[in-house]
Amino acid sequence: MDAANEGAKKSNGLTIGILPTSDKSSISKFVDLPIITSLGNARNSINVLSSDVVIACGVGTGTISEIALALKSDKNVILLNDDKECQSLFKRLGKEKVYVAKNPEDAIKRIKSLVN
């Protein structure tokens, strides 16, 4: 997530970090507004419910959890990974709510079409 926050800062964006622990030493230098939760993985609900669109990079268990929560919450999901099995599963579950982006620029274009 550090790279995402760094990119947002370089584009003059406001960055928010929803942290799973109370350990402030893990806060990225690119986070403007840290939210300390001490919720562990339960913070995934905050991440998803606070979002208009969820972008998923990779296929770790935390990411998969957030994708599932997003679909259960009727949120749009943009997949930014090459894992065909993951894409197939989430496209089957989320149907038109799931979009597979070709690259980061394609993901941004899709976000703009969804939130405008």
MDTraj code that builds the backbone (N, CA, C; nanometers):
import mdtraj as md
import numpy as np

residues = "MET ASP ALA ALA ASN GLU GLY ALA LYS LYS SER ASN GLY LEU THR ILE GLY ILE LEU PRO THR SER ASP LYS SER SER ILE SER LYS PHE VAL ASP LEU PRO ILE ILE THR SER LEU GLY ASN ALA ARG ASN SER ILE ASN VAL LEU SER SER ASP VAL VAL ILE ALA CYS GLY VAL GLY THR GLY THR ILE SER GLU ILE ALA LEU ALA LEU LYS SER ASP LYS ASN VAL ILE LEU LEU ASN ASP ASP LYS GLU CYS GLN SER LEU PHE LYS ARG LEU GLY LYS GLU LYS VAL TYR VAL ALA LYS ASN PRO GLU ASP ALA ILE LYS ARG ILE LYS SER LEU VAL ASN".split()
xyz = np.array([
    [0.0818, -0.1201, 0.0000],
    [0.0000, 0.0000, 0.0000],
    [0.0858, 0.1261, 0.0000],
    [0.2102, 0.1111, 0.0359],
    [0.2980, 0.2273, 0.0387],
    [0.3103, 0.2895, -0.0998],
    [0.3203, 0.2060, -0.2027],
    [0.3330, 0.2575, -0.3390],
    [0.2064, 0.3320, -0.3813],
    [0.0901, 0.2813, -0.3440],
    [-0.0357, 0.3492, -0.3782],
    [-0.0425, 0.4862, -0.3099],
    [-0.0042, 0.4909, -0.1836],
    [-0.0048, 0.6184, -0.1119],
    [0.0972, 0.7157, -0.1708],
    [0.2134, 0.6639, -0.2073],
    [0.3151, 0.7503, -0.2679],
    [0.2646, 0.8086, -0.3997],
    [0.2020, 0.7257, -0.4815],
    [0.1473, 0.7740, -0.6082],
    [0.0404, 0.8797, -0.5882],
    [-0.0454, 0.8572, -0.4899],
    [-0.1513, 0.9547, -0.4606],
    [-0.0905, 1.0870, -0.4144],
    [0.0118, 1.0799, -0.3311],
    [0.0765, 1.2029, -0.2835],
    [0.1416, 1.2787, -0.3988],
    [0.2052, 1.2054, -0.4902],
    [0.2701, 1.2695, -0.6041],
    [0.1691, 1.3369, -0.6962],
    [0.0438, 1.2925, -0.6890],
    [-0.0630, 1.3528, -0.7695],
    [-0.1437, 1.4529, -0.6873],
    [-0.0868, 1.4958, -0.5736],
    [-0.1494, 1.5931, -0.4846],
    [-0.2797, 1.5433, -0.4228],
    [-0.2900, 1.4124, -0.4035],
    [-0.4088, 1.3556, -0.3408],
    [-0.3966, 1.3515, -0.1896],
    [-0.5097, 1.3419, -0.1237],
    [-0.5156, 1.3226, 0.0209],
    [-0.5130, 1.1725, 0.0462],
    [-0.4227, 1.1269, 0.1314],
    [-0.4106, 0.9836, 0.1563],
    [-0.4594, 0.9492, 0.2964],
    [-0.5287, 0.8360, 0.3032],
    [-0.5833, 0.7877, 0.4294],
    [-0.5332, 0.6455, 0.4496],
    [-0.4845, 0.6167, 0.5659],
    [-0.4388, 0.4819, 0.5995],
    [-0.5231, 0.4249, 0.7120],
    [-0.5948, 0.3174, 0.6845],
    [-0.6757, 0.2506, 0.7870],
    [-0.5921, 0.1341, 0.8384],
    [-0.5341, 0.1547, 0.9551],
    [-0.4348, 0.0609, 1.0071],
    [-0.4973, -0.0505, 1.0917],
    [-0.4475, -0.1735, 1.0744],
    [-0.5050, -0.2866, 1.1463],
    [-0.4621, -0.2936, 1.2931],
    [-0.3559, -0.2225, 1.3287],
    [-0.3046, -0.2282, 1.4665],
    [-0.2990, -0.0881, 1.5267],
    [-0.2554, -0.0828, 1.6507],
    [-0.2363, 0.0471, 1.7158],
    [-0.0908, 0.0906, 1.7089],
    [-0.0095, 0.0163, 1.6352],
    [0.1326, 0.0448, 1.6217],
    [0.1542, 0.1587, 1.5228],
    [0.1800, 0.2765, 1.5740],
    [0.1962, 0.3946, 1.4894],
    [0.3279, 0.3934, 1.4118],
    [0.4207, 0.3066, 1.4492],
    [0.5491, 0.3021, 1.3787],
    [0.5344, 0.2448, 1.2378],
    [0.4228, 0.1802, 1.2097],
    [0.4033, 0.1198, 1.0772],
    [0.3350, 0.2147, 0.9785],
    [0.3064, 0.3370, 1.0196],
    [0.2381, 0.4323, 0.9312],
    [0.3342, 0.4787, 0.8221],
    [0.2889, 0.4709, 0.6997],
    [0.3684, 0.5157, 0.5858],
    [0.3905, 0.6665, 0.5935],
    [0.5057, 0.7100, 0.5490],
    [0.5325, 0.8541, 0.5447],
    [0.4456, 0.9236, 0.4408],
    [0.3758, 0.8461, 0.3576],
    [0.2888, 0.9020, 0.2547],
    [0.1422, 0.9090, 0.2980],
    [0.1125, 0.8721, 0.4221],
    [-0.0252, 0.8777, 0.4724],
    [-0.0476, 1.0115, 0.5419],
    [-0.1493, 1.0848, 0.4955],
    [-0.1844, 1.2131, 0.5566],
    [-0.2714, 1.1937, 0.6799],
    [-0.3658, 1.1023, 0.6694],
    [-0.4633, 1.0824, 0.7758],
    [-0.4648, 0.9353, 0.8178],
    [-0.3870, 0.9006, 0.9214],
    [-0.3900, 0.7625, 0.9675],
    [-0.5114, 0.7389, 1.0585],
    [-0.5790, 0.6282, 1.0357],
    [-0.6903, 0.5887, 1.1213],
    [-0.6473, 0.4613, 1.1926],
    [-0.6257, 0.4734, 1.3216],
    [-0.5781, 0.3622, 1.4038],
    [-0.6997, 0.2821, 1.4493],
    [-0.7044, 0.1544, 1.4133],
    [-0.8250, 0.0768, 1.4445],
    [-0.8049, -0.0324, 1.5492],
    [-0.6887, -0.0934, 1.5535],
    [-0.6666, -0.2130, 1.6376],
    [-0.7691, -0.3217, 1.6067],
    [-0.8205, -0.3247, 1.4840],
    [-0.9228, -0.4208, 1.4452],
    [-0.8676, -0.5408, 1.3693],
    [-0.7391, -0.5439, 1.3428],
    [-0.6836, -0.6538, 1.2650],
    [-0.7497, -0.6607, 1.1285],
    [-0.7831, -0.7824, 1.0869],
    [-0.8445, -0.8005, 0.9550],
    [-0.9855, -0.7445, 0.9469],
    [-1.0485, -0.7184, 1.0588],
    [-1.1835, -0.6611, 1.0571],
    [-1.1830, -0.5212, 0.9950],
    [-1.0664, -0.4601, 0.9873],
    [-1.0587, -0.3275, 0.9253],
    [-1.0935, -0.3348, 0.7769],
    [-1.0927, -0.4552, 0.7188],
    [-1.1308, -0.4694, 0.5782],
    [-1.2722, -0.4190, 0.5540],
    [-1.3599, -0.4359, 0.6515],
    [-1.4967, -0.3837, 0.6376],
    [-1.4956, -0.2320, 0.6269],
    [-1.4127, -0.1669, 0.7054],
    [-1.4008, -0.0206, 0.6987],
    [-1.3470, 0.0201, 0.5621],
    [-1.2437, -0.0494, 0.5150],
    [-1.1864, -0.0189, 0.3830],
    [-1.2927, -0.0253, 0.2746],
    [-1.3704, -0.1313, 0.2750],
    [-1.4687, -0.1539, 0.1693],
    [-1.5875, -0.0595, 0.1822],
    [-1.6456, -0.0499, 0.2999],
    [-1.7661, 0.0310, 0.3166],
    [-1.7395, 0.1800, 0.3008],
    [-1.6142, 0.2214, 0.3161],
    [-1.5779, 0.3623, 0.2998],
    [-1.5403, 0.3963, 0.1558],
    [-1.5479, 0.2997, 0.0677],
    [-1.5034, 0.3181, -0.0710],
    [-1.6205, 0.3232, -0.1676],
    [-1.6035, 0.4014, -0.2735],
    [-1.7001, 0.4017, -0.3826],
    [-1.6705, 0.2874, -0.4790],
    [-1.5426, 0.2605, -0.4990],
    [-1.4951, 0.1541, -0.5872],
    [-1.3771, 0.0874, -0.5170],
    [-1.3666, -0.0439, -0.5284],
    [-1.2550, -0.1169, -0.4691],
    [-1.1641, -0.1654, -0.5814],
    [-1.0364, -0.1304, -0.5724],
    [-0.9369, -0.1802, -0.6676],
    [-0.8574, -0.2884, -0.5966],
    [-0.8477, -0.4041, -0.6599],
    [-0.7751, -0.5161, -0.6017],
    [-0.6520, -0.5466, -0.6849],
    [-0.5363, -0.5413, -0.6197],
    [-0.4094, -0.5770, -0.6833],
    [-0.3573, -0.7006, -0.6113],
    [-0.3311, -0.8046, -0.6840],
    [-0.2815, -0.9259, -0.6215],
    [-0.3942, -1.0182, -0.5803],
    [-0.3560, -1.1294, -0.5173],
    [-0.4557, -1.2290, -0.4781],
    [-0.4273, -1.2867, -0.3394],
    [-0.3773, -1.2044, -0.2481],
    [-0.3562, -1.2509, -0.1117],
    [-0.4895, -1.2688, -0.0400],
    [-0.4869, -1.3356, 0.0725],
    [-0.6113, -1.3627, 0.1451],
    [-0.6808, -1.2347, 0.1910],
    [-0.6056, -1.1331, 0.2290],
    [-0.6674, -1.0064, 0.2689],
    [-0.7375, -0.9394, 0.1516],
    [-0.6736, -0.9437, 0.0363],
    [-0.7336, -0.8864, -0.0844],
    [-0.8593, -0.9621, -0.1237],
    [-0.8522, -1.0935, -0.1183],
    [-0.9692, -1.1759, -0.1522],
    [-1.0840, -1.1461, -0.0565],
    [-1.0522, -1.1286, 0.0705],
    [-1.1535, -1.0931, 0.1699],
    [-1.2197, -0.9601, 0.1356],
    [-1.1393, -0.8619, 0.0972],
    [-1.1940, -0.7304, 0.0624],
    [-1.2798, -0.7368, -0.0636],
    [-1.2394, -0.8162, -0.1616],
    [-1.3200, -0.8310, -0.2834],
    [-1.4553, -0.8919, -0.2481],
    [-1.4544, -0.9971, -0.1682],
    [-1.5799, -1.0623, -0.1293],
    [-1.6696, -0.9663, -0.0520],
    [-1.6129, -0.8908, 0.0407],
    [-1.6913, -0.7925, 0.1158],
    [-1.7484, -0.6853, 0.0227],
    [-1.6693, -0.6434, -0.0733],
    [-1.7153, -0.5418, -0.1684],
    [-1.8344, -0.5940, -0.2483],
    [-1.8264, -0.7156, -0.2960],
    [-1.9358, -0.7714, -0.3747],
    [-2.0604, -0.7913, -0.2885],
    [-2.0411, -0.8355, -0.1639],
    [-2.1558, -0.8497, -0.0727],
    [-2.2201, -0.7147, -0.0435],
    [-2.1408, -0.6082, -0.0515],
    [-2.1897, -0.4726, -0.0245],
    [-2.2321, -0.4004, -0.1518],
    [-2.2400, -0.4733, -0.2612],
    [-2.2838, -0.4197, -0.3905],
    [-2.1929, -0.3076, -0.4410],
    [-2.0640, -0.3199, -0.4144],
    [-1.9652, -0.2221, -0.4614],
    [-1.9042, -0.2695, -0.5928],
    [-1.8623, -0.1771, -0.6749],
    [-1.7872, -0.2112, -0.7953],
    [-1.6448, -0.2482, -0.7571],
    [-1.5924, -0.3489, -0.8255],
    [-1.4565, -0.3975, -0.8008],
    [-1.3791, -0.3937, -0.9318],
    [-1.2594, -0.3397, -0.9250],
    [-1.1695, -0.3408, -1.0400],
    [-1.0526, -0.4311, -1.0042],
    [-1.0340, -0.5361, -1.0837],
    [-0.9228, -0.6284, -1.0626],
    [-0.8050, -0.5822, -1.1465],
    [-0.6921, -0.5684, -1.0824],
    [-0.5701, -0.5257, -1.1500],
    [-0.4644, -0.6331, -1.1252],
    [-0.4910, -0.7507, -1.1802],
    [-0.3960, -0.8614, -1.1680],
    [-0.4121, -0.9543, -1.2871],
    [-0.3156, -1.0437, -1.3050],
    [-0.3162, -1.1332, -1.4204],
    [-0.3658, -1.2734, -1.3870],
    [-0.4131, -1.2964, -1.2665],
    [-0.4544, -1.4297, -1.2252],
    [-0.5907, -1.4639, -1.2864],
    [-0.5893, -1.5474, -1.3873],
    [-0.7118, -1.5822, -1.4613],
    [-0.8132, -1.6549, -1.3737],
    [-0.7670, -1.7395, -1.2810],
    [-0.8597, -1.8097, -1.1916],
    [-0.9324, -1.7112, -1.1005],
    [-0.8577, -1.6161, -1.0470],
    [-0.9172, -1.5125, -0.9619],
    [-1.0174, -1.4297, -1.0420],
    [-0.9781, -1.3895, -1.1606],
    [-1.0676, -1.3101, -1.2451],
    [-1.1960, -1.3862, -1.2744],
    [-1.1824, -1.5130, -1.3086],
    [-1.2987, -1.5957, -1.3421],
    [-1.3930, -1.6098, -1.2231],
    [-1.3371, -1.6392, -1.1067],
    [-1.4182, -1.6563, -0.9858],
    [-1.4960, -1.5288, -0.9538],
    [-1.4273, -1.4164, -0.9485],
    [-1.4946, -1.2936, -0.9077],
    [-1.5872, -1.2385, -1.0165],
    [-1.5563, -1.2621, -1.1426],
    [-1.6497, -1.2241, -1.2494],
    [-1.7772, -1.3071, -1.2384],
    [-1.7624, -1.4354, -1.2050],
    [-1.8789, -1.5225, -1.1877],
    [-1.9629, -1.4775, -1.0694],
    [-1.8986, -1.4399, -0.9598],
    [-1.9710, -1.3970, -0.8394],
    [-2.0303, -1.2567, -0.8541],
    [-1.9535, -1.1648, -0.9122],
    [-1.9948, -1.0247, -0.9152],
    [-2.0537, -0.9773, -1.0454],
    [-2.0446, -1.0599, -1.1475],
    [-2.0982, -1.0273, -1.2801],
    [-2.0562, -0.8876, -1.3258],
    [-2.1508, -0.7995, -1.3522],
    [-2.1173, -0.6670, -1.4068],
    [-2.0505, -0.5752, -1.3047],
    [-2.0469, -0.6128, -1.1791],
    [-1.9814, -0.5315, -1.0757],
    [-1.8296, -0.5473, -1.0782],
    [-1.7806, -0.6471, -1.1524],
    [-1.6363, -0.6746, -1.1564],
    [-1.5819, -0.6384, -1.2940],
    [-1.4770, -0.5592, -1.2940],
    [-1.4109, -0.5176, -1.4174],
    [-1.2641, -0.5560, -1.4069],
    [-1.2111, -0.6165, -1.5115],
    [-1.0693, -0.6521, -1.5158],
    [-0.9962, -0.5445, -1.5946],
    [-0.9109, -0.4704, -1.5261],
    [-0.8360, -0.3620, -1.5902],
    [-0.7115, -0.4175, -1.6584],
    [-0.6786, -0.3588, -1.7721],
    [-0.5600, -0.3999, -1.8470],
    [-0.4317, -0.3472, -1.7825],
    [-0.4441, -0.2302, -1.7191],
    [-0.3283, -0.1639, -1.6599],
    [-0.3806, -0.0544, -1.5653],
    [-0.2923, 0.0103, -1.4899],
    [-0.3394, 0.1147, -1.3977],
    [-0.4163, 0.2282, -1.4659],
    [-0.3743, 0.2670, -1.5852],
    [-0.4440, 0.3741, -1.6563],
    [-0.5865, 0.3334, -1.6914],
    [-0.6045, 0.2075, -1.7308],
    [-0.7380, 0.1547, -1.7607],
    [-0.8235, 0.1533, -1.6341],
    [-0.7622, 0.1188, -1.5203],
    [-0.8353, 0.1178, -1.3931],
    [-0.8838, 0.2581, -1.3580],
    [-0.7985, 0.3581, -1.3762],
    [-0.8358, 0.4966, -1.3464],
    [-0.9496, 0.5423, -1.4380],
    [-0.9403, 0.5074, -1.5645],
    [-1.0463, 0.5425, -1.6600],
    [-1.1794, 0.4814, -1.6150],
    [-1.1759, 0.3565, -1.5709],
    [-1.2980, 0.2882, -1.5262],
    [-1.3532, 0.3543, -1.3999],
    [-1.2662, 0.3889, -1.3062],
    [-1.3108, 0.4564, -1.1834],
    [-1.3841, 0.5851, -1.2192],
    [-1.3250, 0.6633, -1.3078],
    [-1.3869, 0.7908, -1.3470],
    [-1.5246, 0.7693, -1.4082],
    [-1.5399, 0.6624, -1.4849],
    [-1.6707, 0.6360, -1.5453],
    [-1.7734, 0.5913, -1.4415],
    [-1.7274, 0.5311, -1.3321],
    [-1.8186, 0.4822, -1.2287],
    [-1.8594, 0.5896, -1.1283],
    [-1.7700, 0.6824, -1.0983],
    [-1.8003, 0.7799, -0.9934],
    [-1.8465, 0.9143, -1.0469],
    [-1.8401, 0.9356, -1.1756],
    [-1.8866, 1.0624, -1.2341],
    [-2.0253, 1.0490, -1.2914],
])
top = md.Topology()
chain = top.add_chain()
for i, resn in enumerate(residues, 1):
    res = top.add_residue(resn, chain, resSeq=i)
    for name in ("N", "CA", "C"):
        top.add_atom(name, md.element.get_by_symbol(name[0]), res)
traj = md.Trajectory(xyz[None], top)
